[in-house]
């Protein structure tokens, strides 16, 4: 009978490749195992039906105890056939007869896929469900423990290096230059940036963010002056009047150099020096002028347009990009490069913090929960449509075979239970019939 035929994954004429469920030849071993298990359970269920039929034939027409056996066997056959019909009707027409309300999956796969999509979206992709699952997963602790072990951090750096190397390899210099020119440069030139730069500079001065730059500049000035005393003195002597005697020019050069060095040293050593306040005042006044002075804004805007329209800007951008890409490719290819070593150390540090710092781990977990909730809230319907779209692309018969391959073994227990329960019910009915005369 049709229910005992083993399912076929693809039609005989189909070429090897992905099946209805999207599986490929890589799933062949698992499919073969499932097919074998389904075949064994079918054989067991069918064997019980055959045994019931043999027992019924051998005990037909007998009285006494054999009557009970005969009644039980008869009811077992009825239960076995009824449940065989029910299980088979899910996947195909029993005995290939076009009986109404059979072959449910081939005929109603679109509706089933839509129902499954709604079920998954409402019960598995619900925001509260996903947020609770992420919260209970303890991701920061687990990820932190994995990263704290250098093997985990090294694995992340290796994978990131592979991805970035591939991405940098497919980017062509002319394409990057064109994107920068068309997207970045033209958009920068479309609006005046002097007010925004003025506000930014004002914030920098107010917060003192520029002080490290001033310190660095003063340190470089000290270093330059210490190594260029002769140059400073010679510049002073060369610009002295022709009528001045040489001894006076020489003395003046030494004095200018000493005063310059002393002034730079004083400014560098005193955070509240008058020279530092003058620099702060100059920057603050220029920041205000960029925002409010029309003449200063016009000059800044003119410089911006002249800079962005410079014919050498594209070549500069291309050269800069080429240098940056070359540096990155070399650094990513070398496991001992500073970039990869520091990246690994940073990941290890983050992992340790997630394990030892409860407040930090709690913040990370909160961000993960919010991110998961946002993704589900925004994209759950689209994610769930993968189910109905995939089922909709399946061929009806192939879909039935694929689903039967995965759940058919368990459904055979319905046939087995129907045979056993039917036999027991038959015994009870026959017993009541005898007792009631």
Buried (B, 14 or more C-beta within 10 A) or exposed (E): EEBEEEBEBBEEEEEEEEBBBEBEEEBEEEBEEBBEBBBEBBEEBBEBBEBBBEBBEEBEEEEEEBBBBBBBBBBBBBBBBBBBBBBBBBBBBBEEEEEEEBBBBBBBBEEBBBEBBBEBBEEBBBBEEBBEEBBEBEBBBEBBBBBBEBEBBBBBBBEBBEEBEEEBEEEEEEEBBEEBBEEEBEEEBEEBBBBEBBEBBBEBBEEEEBBEEBBEBBEEBBEEBEEEBEEBBEEBBEEBEEEEEEEEBBEBBBEBBEEBBEBBBEBBEEEEBEBBEEBBEEBBEBBBBBBEBEEBBEBBBEEBEEEBEEEEBBEEBBEEBEEEBEEBBEBBEEEEBEBBBEBBEEBBEBBBBBBEBEEBBEEBBEEBBEEBBEBBEEEBEEBBBEBBEBBEEBBBBBBBBBBBBEEBBEBBBBBBBBBBBBBBBBBEBBEEEEEEE
